[in-house]
Amino acid sequence: MGRVKHITPPLTDEAVMDLKIGDDVLLTGVIYTGRDQAHKRLYELLQSGKELPVDLRGQIIYYVGPAPAKPGYIIGPAGPTTSYRMDIYTPRLLKYGLKGMIGKGNRAPEVIEAMKKYKAVYFAAIGGAAALIAKRIKKAEVVAYGDLGPEAIQRLEVENFPAVVINDCFGNDLYIEGERRYKIIEQTP
């Protein structure tokens, strides 16, 4: 645990397989935003056999609904959204080829199984650091579902965007591992 990785999307299976829980990552390149309503629309398109408005194969989705940008800024505060709200849609997006997700909180067992099956990874962004994260976003452009306002899908160009691997493609979970280690430390005299 604790390796720092520099990641540039799109992600390959090999890049995902090199990531382990606890790895600190710095993402540079393009990532996409998406929350509940955008995920629902994407899911419905995939279920009906239609093309997505954005090709998410090999890509990373950041679960965020950024605040409006103040004059002179690219984007407003952009902290992570709780990920479990996307869990119902995520296995289908992973099957399509999505390779990474950024959010906060635990993922459902079905999502973890899908990450193993389709070689994907879940990162956590640092909660409470929305303004600092926004400084890592160099460009933001709405690319789909503009009617959703802050929940529209945006194409973000990021530089050294910090995150940590919570679930790797081997089924490991940093939250479970952290709890296990804490219990061992707690029991040590």
Secondary structure, DSSP 8 states (H G I E B T S, - for coil): ---EEEE-SS--HHHHHT--TT-EEEEEEEEEE--HHHHHHHHHHHHTT---SS--TT-EEE--------TT-SS------BGGGGTTTHHHHHHHT--EEEEBS---HHHHHHHHHHT-EEEE--TT-HHHHHTTEEEEEEEE-GGGGGGSEEEEEEEEEEEEEEE-TTS-BHHHHHHHHHHHHHH--
